[in-house]
C-alpha cells in the first residue's frame, strides 16, 4: 500500500493488484488531511464543545487504531483520523432541523468528494453490519470511540449508556432499541480489546496525548 500525504491535498490511498495480462488499480480513497478537517469544522461553525468532543473521539480512535496495527490488523489510520474528527459535522444544524446527523454528515462528506469518510461517519451511531468481517475495521473503531466519549471525557460504556437513555429514550421502543445497540457495543468492545494490550477502563494518557498533534 502506498500513502501520499500532501498538506495541501487529500491523502490518496490505493492498492495495485497485478493480474494477467495487466495490472489493475483499485480506486484511490480520498481522505482530507488533518488541517483540512479542522477547516471543515470551522466552515460549519462547529461549537467549541463539539470540537473538543470530536478531538477526544479522534484521539481515542487513533490509540485503538495504533494498537490494532501493532497487532497486525490492517486499519487505515488516515481514514480513522478524518472520520473521527468529522463524525459530528452536521450535528450543530441538527439541533434546529431535527435531522439524522449521522446520515446527513455522511452525505455531506460524500458530496465533498470523500465518500469513504462519509460512509464511516454515517455509521458512527449504528453500524450497518456488526462483526461482518473476521477482523475490526475503521467504522467499528470510530463507532466505538464515540460511544466512550461523553462530552469531552472518556467514560465507561455504562456511563455513556445511562446518559443516552436519559436523553434519547423517549418511548419504551426507543429504550429497547438502545439496549440492543448497547449489547452490540459491549461485544464490539471485547472484540477490539482482544487485540490490545491495555484494558478498556485504563486508556494510557500518554498514548492519548501523542495520538493527535494539536
C-alpha positions in Angstrom: 0.0 0.0 0.0 1.2 3.5 -0.8 0.2 6.6 1.1 0.7 10.1 -0.2 0.3 12.8 2.3 0.4 16.4 1.0 -0.8 19.1 3.4 -2.4 20.9 0.5 -4.2 17.9 -0.9 -6.3 15.0 0.2 -4.5 11.8 1.1 -4.9 9.2 -1.6 -4.6 5.5 -0.6 -4.6 2.9 -3.4 -3.6 -0.7 -4.0 -2.3 -2.2 -7.2 -3.4 -5.8 -8.0 -1.2 -7.5 -10.6 -3.3 -9.9 -12.7 -2.8 -11.2 -16.1 -2.4 -9.6 -18.6 -2.1 -6.1 -17.0 -2.2 -4.6 -13.5 -5.5 -3.4 -12.1 -5.6 -0.4 -9.8 -8.2 0.0 -7.1 -9.8 3.4 -7.0 -8.0 5.8 -4.7 -9.5 6.6 -1.3 -9.5 10.4 -0.9 -9.1 11.4 2.7 -8.9 15.1 3.9 -5.7 15.7 5.9 -5.9 16.9 9.5 -5.6 20.6 8.6 -8.5 20.4 6.1 -10.6 18.5 8.7 -10.2 21.4 11.1 -11.0 23.9 8.3 -14.3 22.0 7.6 -15.2 22.2 11.3 -14.7 26.0 11.2 -16.6 26.2 8.0 -19.8 24.7 9.6 -19.2 26.9 12.7 -18.8 23.9 14.9 -19.2 25.0 18.6 -16.1 24.6 20.7 -17.6 22.0 22.9 -18.4 19.7 20.0 -14.9 20.3 18.6 -13.5 19.2 21.9 -15.6 16.1 21.8 -14.6 15.3 18.3 -10.9 15.7 19.1 -11.1 13.4 22.0 -13.1 10.8 20.0 -10.3 11.1 17.4 -7.5 10.6 20.0 -9.2 7.5 21.4 -9.9 6.1 17.9 -6.2 6.6 16.9 -5.0 4.9 20.1 -7.2 1.9 19.3 -6.0 2.0 15.6 -2.4 2.1 16.6 -2.9 -0.9 18.9 -4.7 -2.8 16.2 -2.0 -2.0 13.6 0.7 -3.2 16.1 -1.3 -6.4 16.4 -1.3 -6.9 12.7 -4.7 -5.7 11.8 -4.9 -3.7 8.5 -6.6 -0.5 9.5 -6.2 2.8 7.6 -5.1 5.4 10.2 -5.7 8.4 8.0 -9.2 7.3 7.3 -9.9 6.8 11.0 -8.5 10.2 11.9 -10.6 12.1 9.4 -13.8 10.2 10.1 -13.4 10.6 13.8 -12.7 14.4 13.6 -15.7 14.9 11.3 -18.2 12.5 12.7 -20.4 15.2 14.1 -20.0 17.6 11.1 -23.8 18.3 10.7 -24.7 17.9 14.4 -24.9 21.7 15.1 -27.5 22.3 12.5 -29.4 19.1 13.6 -30.3 20.9 16.8 -32.6 23.1 14.7 -33.6 20.8 11.9 -34.0 17.5 13.8 -32.2 15.7 11.0 -30.3 12.5 11.4 -26.8 13.9 11.8 -25.1 10.6 11.1 -26.8 10.2 7.8 -26.6 13.9 6.7 -23.0 14.1 7.8 -22.1 11.1 5.7 -24.0 12.6 2.7 -22.2 16.0 3.2 -18.8 14.5 3.2 -19.6 12.3 0.2 -20.7 15.4 -1.7 -17.3 17.0 -0.9 -15.6 14.1 -2.6 -14.8 11.9 0.5 -17.3 9.0 0.2 -15.3 6.6 2.3 -15.1 9.1 5.1 -18.8 9.8 4.7 -19.6 6.1 4.9 -17.9 5.8 8.3 -19.4 9.0 9.6 -22.8 7.7 8.5 -22.2 4.6 10.8 -20.9 6.3 13.8 -24.2 6.0 15.7 -25.1 2.5 14.4 -23.1 0.2 12.2 -24.6 -1.2 9.0 -23.4 -4.6 10.0 -21.9 -5.8 13.2 -19.0 -8.2 13.0 -19.4 -8.9 9.3 -15.7 -9.4 8.9 -13.3 -11.5 10.8 -11.2 -8.5 12.0 -12.2 -5.0 13.1 -12.4 -2.2 10.5 -12.3 1.6 10.6 -16.1 2.0 11.0 -16.0 -0.2 14.1 -13.2 1.8 15.6 -14.9 5.2 15.1 -18.3 3.9 16.3 -16.8 2.5 19.5 -14.7 5.5 20.2 -17.7 7.8 20.0 -19.6 5.6 22.4 -16.8 6.0 25.0 -16.7 9.8 25.0 -19.3 11.8 26.9 -18.9 15.5 26.0 -15.1 15.8 26.5 -14.4 13.0 28.9 -13.7 9.3 28.3 -16.1 7.3 30.4 -17.1 3.6 30.7 -19.7 2.3 28.4 -22.3 2.0 31.1 -22.0 5.7 32.0 -22.4 6.7 28.4 -25.4 4.4 28.1 -27.1 6.0 31.1 -26.7 9.4 29.5 -28.0 8.2 26.1 -31.1 6.5 27.7 -31.9 9.6 29.8 -31.6 12.0 26.8 -32.9 10.0 23.9 -35.1 7.1 25.2 -38.5 8.9 24.7 -40.6 5.7 24.4 -40.3 2.1 25.5 -39.5 1.2 21.9 -36.6 3.7 21.9 -35.3 2.1 25.1 -35.4 -1.4 23.7 -33.6 -0.3 20.5 -30.9 1.5 22.5 -30.4 -1.5 24.8 -29.9 -3.8 21.8 -27.5 -1.3 20.3 -25.5 -1.2 23.6 -25.3 -5.0 23.8 -23.8 -5.0 20.3 -21.4 -2.3 21.5 -20.3 -4.3 24.5 -19.5 -7.2 22.2 -17.6 -4.8 20.0 -15.6 -3.6 22.9 -14.5 -7.2 23.7 -13.7 -7.7 20.0 -11.5 -4.6 19.7 -9.7 -5.1 23.0 -8.9 -8.7 22.3 -6.2 -7.3 20.1 -4.9 -4.7 22.5 -2.5 -4.9 25.5 -4.5 -2.5 27.7 -7.9 -2.6 29.4 -11.0 -0.6 28.2 -11.1 1.1 31.6 -7.4 2.1 31.6 -6.6 4.1 28.4 -3.0 5.2 28.7 -3.0 9.0 28.9 0.4 9.2 27.2 -1.0 7.4 24.1 -4.0 9.8 24.0 -1.8 12.8 24.2 0.5 11.6 21.4 -2.2 10.3 19.1 -3.4 13.6 17.6 -0.9 16.6 17.4 -2.6 19.9 18.1 
